[in-house]
């Protein structure tokens, strides 16, 4: 009697798989912008409470990511860029990702509220809800404006950091939020121009899939033109100094040049039939979109790093006009 082939047992998840569920690279950006908001508030905060606030914001970001990976496992499995994530790859069970997200959400919000203040905790709770429910469960699968509206979740960490330090959220806190919010469309649409075949395969209505690459390139240029003035605004509100003015102006000029090149290019017109999962190894026709995507990360990092350095070093602001 022929024996049936042995079925290999699933390997138990490693701690690295659960860490990957929390999207550590995204979490690092969240931590960085939250700390920037906290320092730019120019308010004394107990170092221990400050560290607790940063921990809670980081854990909250990880909770959001875990909930996102739980709900999006079906479409992640169809996309080259995401098919290796723990849930679609079968290394972590879907129920475990959900449980991790729920537990970390409650832990981060309650700890932040009980130790720091409930304004910051409320903003963190809203951010988790907005990313996990409004963006992941609704916007992402229903509208090409998913990135535009959903970008609010990624823009709120500096506001939470500011609230943790002062218990308030003034204009400059929301200006930091607005910079990230306005940065998001050009950044993600540049990426989607050369990964559109993945989104189409998964049924995600990203802009290049629904409106076409030409319309997407046009909207990237429009949002870029709107974005750069927001980057210069901190100089007028007393938040940024001369170094920030130089970085924001020069970087903004480069950003606009790259956006113009994307607009004039044919990025997204032909599928990028890459065989790997990388974000930067693209065909010649997509290099302009790839260059904007890469520079957008550098520019945003430089903007917040300059503000952080100015406030740590006590650099005088250019002057509060508003």
TANOR-V78228 format. One record per residue. RES is the residue in one letter. SS is DSSP state (H for helix, E for strand, - for the rest). NEAR is the number of other C-alpha atoms within 8 Angstrom. D_LAST is the distance of its C-alpha to the last C-alpha in Angstrom with 2 decimals. Layout:
BEGIN
[[RES,SS,NEAR,D_LAST] [RES,SS,NEAR,D_LAST]]
END
This chain:
BEGIN
[[X,-,2,85.61] [X,-,3,82.49] [X,-,4,79.65] [X,-,4,76.16] [X,-,4,73.56] [X,-,4,71.59] [X,-,4,68.06] [X,-,4,65.69] [X,-,4,63.82] [X,-,6,60.04] [X,-,5,58.80] [X,-,5,56.78] [X,-,8,53.05] [X,-,6,51.88] [X,H,6,48.86] [X,H,6,47.27] [X,H,11,47.46] [X,H,12,45.51] [X,H,9,42.91] [X,H,10,42.67] [X,H,13,42.16] [X,-,13,38.82] [X,-,11,37.63] [X,H,9,37.02] [X,H,6,35.22] [X,H,7,32.62] [X,H,12,32.55] [X,H,9,31.82] [X,H,8,28.65] [X,H,13,27.62] [X,H,12,28.34] [X,H,8,26.43] [X,H,11,23.17] [X,H,16,23.61] [X,H,11,24.19] [X,H,14,21.11] [X,H,16,19.02] [X,H,14,21.07] [X,H,12,20.67] [X,H,11,16.94] [X,-,10,16.63] [X,-,7,17.97] [X,-,7,20.21] [X,-,5,23.96] [X,-,7,26.14] [X,-,6,29.90] [X,H,6,31.07] [X,H,6,33.59] [X,H,10,31.20] [X,H,11,28.78] [X,H,8,31.76] [X,H,11,32.79] [X,H,12,29.38] [X,H,12,29.54] [X,H,9,33.15] [X,H,12,32.42] [X,H,15,29.70] [X,H,12,32.19] [X,H,11,35.03] [X,H,14,33.04] [X,H,12,32.35] [X,H,15,36.07] [X,H,16,37.01] [X,H,15,35.05] [X,H,13,36.75] [X,H,15,40.15] [X,H,14,39.81] [X,H,11,38.74] [X,H,13,41.83] [X,H,12,44.05] [X,H,9,43.11] [X,-,9,42.91] [X,H,11,46.19] [X,H,8,47.97] [X,H,9,45.67] [X,H,14,45.07] [X,-,12,48.85] [X,-,11,48.82] [X,-,12,46.15] [X,-,10,47.06] [X,-,9,43.75] [X,-,9,44.04] [X,-,11,47.77] [X,-,9,48.17] [X,-,11,45.88] [X,-,12,47.79] [X,-,13,48.36] [X,-,12,49.53] [X,-,10,51.51] [X,-,8,53.29] [X,-,12,52.46] [X,-,12,50.60] [X,-,8,51.66] [X,H,9,49.25] [X,H,7,49.73] [X,H,8,48.89] [X,H,16,45.56] [X,H,11,44.75] [X,H,8,45.84] [X,H,11,43.83] [X,H,14,40.64] [X,H,10,41.20] [X,H,9,42.16] [X,H,12,39.28] [X,H,14,36.79] [X,H,8,38.15] [X,H,8,38.45] [X,H,13,34.90] [X,H,14,33.25] [X,H,9,35.58] [X,H,9,35.44] [X,H,15,31.63] [X,H,13,31.59] [X,H,8,34.42] [X,H,8,33.29] [X,-,11,29.47] [X,-,11,27.91] [X,H,9,28.41] [X,H,11,24.83] [X,H,15,25.07] [X,H,13,28.61] [X,H,10,27.74] [X,H,10,25.17] [X,H,13,27.90] [X,H,10,30.47] [X,H,8,28.41] [X,H,11,27.88] [X,H,14,31.63] [X,H,10,32.54] [X,H,11,30.26] [X,H,13,31.66] [X,H,13,35.25] [X,H,9,35.69] [X,H,11,33.16] [X,H,13,33.01] [X,H,13,36.40] [X,H,10,38.61] [X,H,9,37.13] [X,H,13,34.69] [X,H,13,36.34] [X,H,11,39.66] [X,H,9,38.68] [X,-,9,36.00] [X,-,10,34.93] [X,-,9,31.32] [X,H,14,32.13] [X,H,11,30.02] [X,H,10,26.97] [X,H,9,26.94] [X,H,13,28.55] [X,H,13,25.99] [X,H,10,23.88] [X,H,10,26.41] [X,H,11,25.91] [X,H,13,22.11] [X,-,11,22.01] [X,H,15,23.43] [X,H,16,20.24] [X,H,14,19.00] [X,H,15,22.45] [X,H,16,22.33] [X,H,18,19.05] [X,H,13,20.66] [X,H,14,23.83] [X,H,12,22.27] [X,H,9,20.27] [X,-,10,21.54] [X,-,7,18.11] [X,-,11,15.90] [X,-,6,12.13] [X,H,6,9.53] [X,H,10,10.33] [X,H,13,13.94] [X,H,10,13.85] [X,H,11,12.23] [X,H,12,15.35] [X,H,14,17.42] [X,H,10,16.20] [X,H,12,17.14] [X,H,12,20.60] [X,H,13,20.98] [X,H,11,20.48] [X,H,13,22.67] [X,H,11,25.52] [X,H,13,27.09] [X,H,13,27.69] [X,H,12,28.88] [X,H,10,31.36] [X,H,12,32.50] [X,H,14,33.38] [X,H,12,35.52] [X,H,12,37.01] [X,H,14,38.17] [X,-,15,40.76] [X,-,10,41.53] [X,H,13,41.83] [X,H,9,45.56] [X,H,11,44.89] [X,H,14,42.58] [X,H,10,45.10] [X,H,9,47.91] [X,H,10,46.10] [X,-,8,45.07] [X,-,10,41.32] [X,-,13,39.57] [X,-,13,37.23] [X,H,13,35.90] [X,H,15,38.56] [X,H,11,41.27] [X,H,8,40.33] [X,-,9,38.71] [X,-,9,40.32] [X,H,14,39.13] [X,H,11,38.29] [X,H,9,35.83] [X,H,13,34.36] [X,H,12,33.89] [X,H,9,32.13] [X,H,9,29.73] [X,H,14,29.06] [X,H,14,28.04] [X,H,8,25.79] [X,H,12,24.00] [X,H,13,23.76] [X,H,9,22.08] [X,H,9,19.50] [X,H,11,19.21] [X,H,11,18.46] [X,H,8,15.02] [X,H,12,13.99] [X,H,11,15.48] [X,H,11,13.45] [X,H,9,10.00] [X,H,12,10.14] [X,H,16,10.27] [X,H,13,6.79] [X,E,12,5.51] [X,-,12,8.18] [X,-,12,10.83] [X,-,15,13.03] [X,E,14,14.92] [X,H,9,17.33] [X,H,9,19.89] [X,H,13,17.57] [X,H,11,16.54] [X,H,8,20.30] [X,H,12,21.28] [X,H,12,18.82] [X,H,9,19.59] [X,H,8,23.33] [X,H,9,23.73] [X,H,12,21.89] [X,H,8,24.30] [X,H,8,27.22] [X,H,13,26.09] [X,H,12,26.03] [X,H,8,29.39] [X,H,11,30.92] [X,H,12,29.66] [X,H,9,31.21] [X,H,9,34.41] [X,H,14,34.56] [X,H,12,34.14] [X,H,6,36.99] [X,-,8,39.15] [X,-,11,41.57] [X,-,15,40.12] [X,-,13,41.42] [X,-,7,44.19] [X,-,6,46.96] [X,-,9,47.31] [X,-,11,46.72] [X,-,4,49.98] [X,-,8,49.20] [X,-,4,51.57] [X,-,5,49.19] [X,-,7,46.15] [X,-,6,43.81] [X,-,7,40.48] [X,-,5,40.79] [X,-,6,44.41] [X,-,11,44.24] [X,-,8,46.25] [X,H,5,45.45] [X,H,10,43.98] [X,H,14,41.30] [X,H,10,40.16] [X,H,12,37.10] [X,H,13,35.84] [X,H,14,36.86] [X,H,9,34.99] [X,H,14,31.69] [X,H,13,32.24] [X,H,8,32.97] [X,H,9,30.13] [X,H,11,27.57] [X,H,9,28.60] [X,H,8,28.37] [X,H,11,24.94] [X,H,10,23.36] [X,H,8,25.23] [X,H,9,24.07] [X,H,12,20.36] [X,H,10,20.69] [X,H,9,23.26] [X,H,11,21.12] [X,H,13,18.25] [X,H,11,21.07] [X,H,8,22.76] [X,H,14,19.79] [X,H,11,19.18] [X,H,8,22.94] [X,H,6,23.51] [X,-,6,20.70] [X,-,8,19.23] [X,-,6,16.39] [X,E,11,12.97] [X,-,10,12.04] [X,-,9,9.12] [X,E,10,5.70] [X,-,6,3.83] [X,-,4,0.00]]
END
